[in-house]
Amino acid sequence: MNTIKIEKKQVKLIAHRGLSGIEVENTNAAFVAAGNRSYYGVETDIYRTSDGHFVIGHDDNYTRISGEEIYLEKTSLAELEKIVFFDKDGDKIRADLRPARLESYLKIVKKYEKHAVLELKSDFTDEEIAKIIEIVKSYGYLENTTFISFIYGNLTKIKKLLPNQSAQYLFWKITDEEIARLSRDKIDVDVWVKELTREQIEACHKAGLTVNCWTVDTAKEAEKLVDWGIDFITTNILE
């Protein structure tokens, strides 16, 4: 199994939850698989644990990928790290398919010199945002990190501490009002691809905003976006 190759031209490709089209999403295996390929960046998602650590996971529980109904924010990191995920074929014999920490993700993307795209899933406090920043800073990787979130307050907390930090707002549909707010707050666009048009990309660029979109897994759709002048494409399998 391999990635689907496209003519990406100037567009930067982001591996969604690591190379999740091939390896189990948001695992160290998925991050290494992306690291060994030509991606510009590697995206992942973090939650707080019950004991104040930061663990990788897309959903607020691991039921879908492990069969165990364990909630990330209600469980300690040590307990979460005991879980083994289903492999792509449905078995659970790979001991490496376990929850990853923020620290292991950062170590891998730094080793492979990939841009970190870090989605903030929990509604983090000011203190937790500061702690996340310090962890990224400890790896010397702030300049190579973009913070993204569906929770706008997470991004404004980042910007309050780091006014020039790269940040993108995850949302469903572009409007003139949204463009104006993002331009004011110096937060870029990360929008659902099905609501995206050439004209919207042009309007964002005119406002000084870069545009990312999620999630694109067909060559036909990606090549249309490349032709429209998009800046980033987030994908599970395209390369």
Residue pairs with C-beta under 8 A, 6 or more apart in sequence:
1 22
2 22
3 19
3 21
3 22
3 37
3 237
3 238
3 239
4 217
4 218
4 219
4 237
4 238
4 239
5 219
5 238
5 239
6 219
6 222
6 223
6 226
6 238
6 239
7 223
7 226
8 222
8 226
8 233
9 226
10 226
11 222
11 225
11 226
11 230
11 231
11 232
11 233
12 40
12 41
12 115
12 231
12 232
12 233
13 38
13 39
13 40
13 41
13 232
13 233
13 234
13 235
13 238
13 239
14 39
14 40
14 41
14 42
14 43
14 115
14 117
14 212
14 232
14 233
14 234
14 235
15 30
15 34
15 37
15 39
15 41
15 42
15 43
15 114
15 235
15 236
16 25
16 43
16 214
16 215
16 234
16 235
16 236
17 25
17 26
17 30
17 43
17 44
17 45
17 58
17 236
18 25
18 26
18 27
18 29
18 30
18 31
18 33
18 34
18 42
18 43
18 44
19 30
19 33
19 34
19 37
19 39
19 236
19 237
20 26
20 30
20 236
21 217
21 235
21 236
21 237
22 30
22 33
22 88
22 237
23 29
23 30
23 33
23 88
24 30
24 65
24 85
24 86
24 87
24 88
24 97
25 58
25 65
26 44
26 45
26 56
26 57
26 58
26 100
27 56
27 85
27 96
27 97
27 98
27 99
27 100
28 96
28 100
28 104
28 105
28 108
29 94
29 96
29 97
31 42
31 44
31 100
31 104
31 105
31 108
31 109
32 108
32 112
34 42
34 112
34 114
35 42
35 108
35 109
35 111
35 112
35 114
36 112
37 239
38 239
39 114
39 239
40 114
40 115
40 232
41 114
41 115
41 116
41 117
41 146
41 232
42 105
42 108
42 109
42 114
42 115
42 116
42 117
43 117
43 118
43 119
43 148
43 234
44 56
44 100
44 105
44 116
44 117
44 118
44 119
45 56
45 57
45 58
45 119
45 121
46 54
46 55
46 56
46 57
46 102
46 118
46 119
46 120
46 121
46 122
46 132
47 54
47 55
47 57
47 60
47 72
47 73
47 121
47 122
48 54
48 55
48 72
48 73
48 122
48 124
48 128
49 55
49 72
49 73
49 75
49 76
49 77
49 80
50 73
50 74
50 75
50 76
51 76
51 77
51 78
53 76
53 77
53 101
53 102
54 101
54 102
54 131
54 132
54 135
55 72
55 77
55 80
55 99
55 100
55 101
55 102
56 99
56 100
56 101
56 102
56 105
57 72
57 99
57 121
58 121
59 65
60 71
60 72
60 73
60 121
61 69
61 70
61 71
61 72
62 68
62 69
62 70
62 72
62 80
62 83
62 85
62 99
63 69
63 70
65 85
65 86
66 83
66 84
66 85
66 86
66 92
67 86
68 83
70 79
70 80
70 83
72 80
73 122
77 101
80 99
81 98
81 99
82 98
83 98
83 99
84 92
84 94
84 95
84 97
84 98
85 92
85 97
85 98
86 92
86 97
87 93
87 94
87 97
102 118
102 132
102 135
103 135
103 139
105 116
106 116
106 135
106 136
106 139
106 141
107 139
109 115
109 116
109 141
109 144
110 139
110 140
110 141
110 144
115 144
115 145
115 146
116 136
116 141
116 144
116 145
116 146
117 145
117 146
117 148
117 234
118 132
118 136
118 145
118 146
118 147
118 148
119 147
119 148
119 149
119 170
120 129
120 132
120 147
120 148
120 149
120 151
120 154
120 155
121 149
122 128
123 151
123 153
123 154
124 132
124 151
124 154
124 157
126 157
129 154
129 157
129 158
129 161
130 161
133 142
133 158
133 161
133 162
136 142
136 145
142 162
142 165
145 165
145 166
146 166
146 167
146 168
147 154
147 155
147 158
147 165
147 166
147 167
147 168
148 155
148 167
148 168
148 169
148 170
148 190
148 212
149 155
149 169
149 170
150 169
150 170
150 171
152 169
155 167
155 168
155 169
155 185
155 187
156 185
156 187
158 165
158 167
159 165
159 167
159 185
159 186
159 187
163 186
166 188
167 186
167 187
167 188
168 187
168 188
168 189
168 190
168 210
168 212
169 182
169 187
169 188
169 189
169 190
170 190
170 191
170 214
171 178
171 190
171 191
171 192
172 191
172 192
172 195
173 191
173 192
173 195
174 189
174 191
174 195
174 196
174 200
174 203
174 204
176 203
179 189
179 203
179 204
179 207
179 209
180 207
182 188
182 189
182 207
182 209
183 207
183 208
183 209
188 209
188 210
188 211
188 212
189 204
189 209
189 210
189 211
189 212
190 212
190 213
190 214
190 232
190 234
191 200
191 211
191 212
191 213
191 214
192 213
192 214
193 213
193 214
193 215
193 216
193 221
193 225
196 211
196 213
196 225
196 230
197 228
198 228
198 229
200 211
201 211
201 228
201 229
201 230
202 229
204 210
204 211
205 211
205 229
210 231
210 232
211 230
211 231
211 232
212 230
212 231
212 232
212 233
212 234
213 225
213 230
213 232
213 233
213 234
214 234
215 234
215 235
215 236
216 222
216 225
216 233
216 234
216 235
216 238
217 235
217 236
217 237
217 238
218 238
219 238
222 233
222 235
222 238
225 233
226 233
